[in-house]
Structure formats: C-alpha cells, structure tokens
C-alpha cells in the first residue's frame, strides 16, 4: 500500500521547501550581484571586490597587477542605427573576445553600459598594452562605426592603492577618448603622475605592426597631457 498519495510530498520534503526556496533566492541574488546577465562577465561590484583581493595578494607576493578599462567608441550611435537587439549581440560578442584568454589570472568585467574592465596578474604592463592593441585592431576592422579606446595602469609602478589604480587606468582611458578615440593609452608612473595629475603615453597605432609578436614594448611618443581639459567622458 502506498504511504504517500499521488501528488503528495513526503513530510520531510515539505519541511525542506522553505529552506530550498531561501537558498535559491540567495543564489539568484549572488548571481545578479556578481554576474552580468547579458554578457556573462563579472559586474562592477565584482570588479572592486576582486581588485581589492588581488592587490592585497600582489602586495604580499611582490607581483604586478594590471588594470585595463575598455570603452566602445560610438556604441550609442551603433545602438540607435542597428537596434537594441543587435546592440546587445555586439556587447555579447565583445565580451567573448575579452574571455578568449583562458587563465585564472585574467578576469573580465562589464563595468557599466559599454565600458568594460580587465584585471590581470602575472603579466607586465607592456604585454597588456600589446594585447589591448590587438583587440583594438580587431574592433577597427570589424565594423565602420564602433571602435575601441583603452586605458591601462599597473600596480605598483603607477599606483599603490585600489582607488589610485582605478583612477590611473580611468585617466588613461580619458586621454584615449579625448585624444581622438580608437587608441590605447598607458598611465604614467606614480612619480610622473605626482608631477602631472594626468600623465599618459599613447600607444602608436599602426596596421602593419603585430602587437603580439616581435615587440618588447611600446615606442614612446611624447607623453600626452590633457590635465587642463574637462573630465567629461566622450561617448
């Protein structure tokens, strides 16, 4: 004889349901807090928590840490012309590009809207500049509207705290945007930034260069200083 009628839950299963519902709710809240549903990248909140943890680790281990901000130039125009659905697809495809580097030291984030971020340990600032330039060239050849501006900063050479490292990378991105967009800019060193609040070197663009091969570091044009300009971010 059946102990439980058809459709009836066992008593212990019924007792567990409130706890399961609460666990599922907490899980959904964690996902919403740390994972962007459109791109699958980590969120702005996750960026700051991970940066703090990794900077603490870099301080203990004496290793470098690179922060990169990436902004899609003219994405608003693309979104208006192509429609929001295609704009979402564009963001998702770009996120996949950032996730192509398959190693635990490389983390990509959707910082907000059409701005993204990457945190990377175990790599030099010059290597990350080369990688950023390779991504920029791919974006440039992909369409006629959207290009990519990138700002890069490194701990401990350019900043010694999370707040200052974020500002250094953001200042570099600001220079890339204000200087004409579609370019990669590197923050000046901590000493240079103490002299000039925004001291940045712009990576030279060149379609004939392979940024991932045969170059030990960027050619260094005169530093670009836009410290007298407005801090308003261009689209």
C-alpha positions as CSV (number, residue, x, y, z in Angstrom):
1,X,0.0,0.0,0.0
2,X,1.4,3.5,-0.9
3,X,2.4,5.5,2.0
4,X,2.0,8.8,0.1
5,X,-0.9,9.6,-2.1
6,X,-0.2,10.6,-5.7
7,X,0.8,14.2,-5.9
8,X,1.6,14.4,-2.2
9,X,5.1,15.4,-1.0
10,X,6.8,13.5,1.8
11,X,6.7,15.4,5.1
12,X,10.5,15.9,5.2
13,X,10.5,17.3,1.6
14,X,7.7,19.7,2.5
15,X,9.7,20.8,5.6
16,X,12.8,21.4,3.4
17,X,11.0,23.6,0.8
18,X,11.2,26.9,2.7
19,X,15.0,26.4,3.1
20,X,15.4,25.4,-0.5
21,X,13.4,28.5,-1.6
22,X,15.5,30.7,0.5
23,X,18.8,29.1,-0.8
24,X,17.6,29.6,-4.4
25,X,16.7,33.2,-3.6
26,X,20.2,33.9,-2.1
27,X,21.8,32.2,-5.1
28,X,19.9,34.4,-7.5
29,X,20.9,37.5,-5.6
30,X,24.5,36.5,-5.7
31,X,24.3,35.9,-9.5
32,X,22.7,39.3,-10.0
33,X,25.3,41.0,-7.9
34,X,28.4,39.4,-9.4
35,X,27.4,38.3,-13.0
36,X,26.1,40.4,-15.8
37,X,23.1,38.6,-17.4
38,X,23.7,39.8,-20.9
39,X,27.4,39.2,-21.4
40,X,28.2,36.6,-18.7
41,X,31.0,38.8,-17.5
42,X,31.6,39.8,-13.8
43,X,29.9,43.0,-12.7
44,X,31.1,46.4,-11.4
45,X,30.6,45.2,-7.9
46,X,32.7,42.1,-8.5
47,X,35.4,44.2,-10.1
48,X,36.0,46.2,-7.0
49,X,35.9,43.2,-4.7
50,X,38.3,41.2,-6.9
51,X,40.6,44.1,-7.3
52,X,40.9,44.6,-3.6
53,X,41.7,40.9,-3.0
54,X,44.2,40.7,-5.8
55,X,46.0,43.9,-4.9
56,X,46.4,42.5,-1.3
57,X,47.9,39.3,-2.8
58,X,50.2,41.3,-5.1
59,X,51.5,43.3,-2.1
60,X,52.2,40.1,-0.2
61,X,53.8,38.3,-3.2
62,X,55.6,41.3,-4.7
63,X,53.9,40.7,-8.1
64,X,52.5,43.1,-10.6
65,X,48.8,43.7,-11.2
66,X,47.4,45.4,-14.3
67,X,44.0,47.1,-14.6
68,X,42.6,47.9,-18.0
69,X,39.4,49.9,-18.9
70,X,37.9,49.5,-22.4
71,X,35.3,51.7,-23.8
72,X,33.3,51.1,-27.0
73,X,33.5,54.4,-29.0
74,X,30.3,55.5,-30.7
75,X,28.4,52.5,-29.4
76,X,25.4,54.7,-28.7
77,X,25.2,55.6,-32.5
78,X,25.5,51.9,-33.4
79,X,22.7,51.0,-31.0
80,X,20.4,53.7,-32.4
81,X,21.1,52.7,-36.0
82,X,21.1,48.9,-35.7
83,X,18.6,48.5,-32.9
84,X,18.9,47.4,-29.3
85,X,18.8,43.7,-30.1
86,X,21.8,43.9,-32.4
87,X,23.5,46.2,-29.9
88,X,23.1,43.5,-27.2
89,X,24.6,41.0,-29.6
90,X,27.5,43.3,-30.2
91,X,28.2,43.6,-26.5
92,X,28.0,39.8,-26.0
93,X,30.4,39.2,-28.9
94,X,32.8,41.7,-27.5
95,X,32.6,40.0,-24.1
96,X,33.5,36.7,-25.7
97,X,36.6,38.4,-27.1
98,X,37.7,39.5,-23.7
99,X,37.2,36.0,-22.3
100,X,39.4,34.4,-25.0
101,X,42.3,34.5,-22.6
102,X,41.8,31.2,-20.7
103,X,43.7,31.5,-17.5
104,X,42.7,32.2,-13.9
105,X,44.9,35.3,-13.7
106,X,42.8,37.0,-16.3
107,X,39.3,38.3,-15.3
108,X,37.0,40.4,-17.5
109,X,34.1,42.6,-16.2
110,X,31.3,44.6,-17.6
111,X,32.0,47.8,-15.7
112,X,28.8,49.5,-16.9
113,X,27.0,50.1,-20.2
114,X,29.5,50.0,-23.0
115,X,32.5,50.1,-20.7
116,X,34.5,47.0,-19.7
117,X,37.4,46.2,-17.5
118,X,40.1,43.6,-17.2
119,X,42.2,42.6,-14.2
120,X,45.3,40.6,-14.8
121,X,48.2,39.4,-12.6
122,X,51.3,37.6,-13.7
123,X,51.8,39.9,-16.7
124,X,53.7,43.1,-17.5
125,X,52.1,46.4,-18.4
126,X,53.8,46.2,-21.8
127,X,52.3,42.8,-22.5
128,X,48.9,44.1,-21.7
129,X,49.3,47.1,-23.9
130,X,50.2,44.8,-26.7
131,X,47.1,42.6,-26.1
132,X,44.9,45.7,-25.8
133,X,46.2,47.0,-29.2
134,X,45.5,43.6,-30.8
135,X,41.9,43.9,-29.5
136,X,41.6,47.4,-30.8
137,X,42.8,46.4,-34.3
138,X,40.2,43.6,-34.4
139,X,37.4,46.1,-33.4
140,X,38.6,48.6,-36.0
141,X,38.4,46.0,-38.8
142,X,35.1,44.6,-37.7
143,X,32.7,47.5,-38.5
144,X,32.5,51.1,-39.7
145,X,31.1,52.6,-36.6
146,X,32.3,51.2,-33.3
147,X,36.0,51.5,-32.3
148,X,37.8,50.9,-29.0
149,X,39.6,53.2,-26.6
150,X,41.6,51.6,-23.8
151,X,43.4,52.8,-20.7
152,X,46.0,50.7,-18.8
153,X,47.6,51.1,-15.4
154,X,49.8,48.9,-13.3
155,X,50.5,48.2,-9.7
156,X,52.9,49.1,-8.1
157,X,54.5,51.3,-10.8
158,X,51.6,53.6,-11.5
159,X,49.6,53.4,-8.2
160,X,49.8,51.8,-4.7
161,X,46.1,51.5,-3.8
162,X,42.9,50.3,-5.4
163,X,41.5,53.8,-5.6
164,X,44.6,55.2,-7.2
165,X,45.0,52.3,-9.6
166,X,41.4,52.7,-10.8
167,X,41.9,56.4,-11.2
168,X,45.2,55.9,-13.1
169,X,43.5,53.5,-15.6
170,X,40.5,55.7,-15.9
171,X,42.7,58.8,-16.5
172,X,44.5,56.8,-19.3
173,X,41.1,55.9,-20.8
174,X,40.1,59.6,-20.6
175,X,43.2,60.6,-22.5
176,X,42.5,58.0,-25.2
177,X,38.9,59.2,-25.6
178,X,39.8,63.0,-25.5
179,X,42.7,62.4,-27.8
180,X,40.6,61.1,-30.7
181,X,39.3,57.7,-29.5
182,X,40.3,54.4,-31.2
183,X,43.6,54.2,-29.3
184,X,45.4,52.6,-26.3
185,X,46.8,54.8,-23.6
186,X,49.1,53.8,-20.7
187,X,49.1,55.6,-17.4
188,X,52.3,57.5,-16.4
189,X,54.3,56.2,-13.5
190,X,53.4,57.1,-9.9
191,X,56.3,59.7,-9.9
192,X,55.1,61.2,-13.2
193,X,51.5,61.4,-12.0
194,X,52.6,63.2,-8.9
195,X,54.1,65.9,-11.2
196,X,51.2,65.9,-13.7
197,X,47.8,64.7,-12.5
198,X,47.1,63.1,-15.9
199,X,50.4,61.9,-17.5
200,X,49.8,59.3,-20.1
201,X,51.6,57.7,-23.1
202,X,49.5,56.9,-26.1
203,X,50.3,53.6,-27.8
204,X,51.1,54.4,-31.5
205,X,48.6,52.9,-34.0
206,X,49.9,51.0,-37.0
207,X,48.1,48.4,-39.1
208,X,51.5,46.9,-40.2
209,X,52.5,46.0,-36.7
210,X,51.7,42.7,-35.0
211,X,51.3,43.8,-31.4
212,X,51.7,40.3,-30.1
213,X,55.0,39.5,-31.8
214,X,58.4,40.9,-32.1
215,X,58.0,44.0,-29.8
216,X,59.4,44.2,-26.3
217,X,57.3,47.3,-25.5
218,X,55.7,50.4,-27.0
219,X,57.5,53.0,-28.9
220,X,57.3,56.1,-26.8
221,X,55.9,59.3,-28.3
222,X,55.9,62.4,-26.2
223,X,53.6,62.0,-23.2
224,X,50.1,63.3,-23.8
225,X,48.9,65.7,-21.1
226,X,45.3,66.7,-21.0
227,X,45.2,67.7,-17.4
228,X,43.7,71.1,-18.4
229,X,40.7,69.5,-20.1
230,X,37.3,68.6,-19.0
231,X,36.8,65.3,-17.2
232,X,33.6,64.7,-19.1
233,X,33.7,61.3,-20.8
234,X,33.0,61.2,-24.6
235,X,30.7,58.5,-26.0
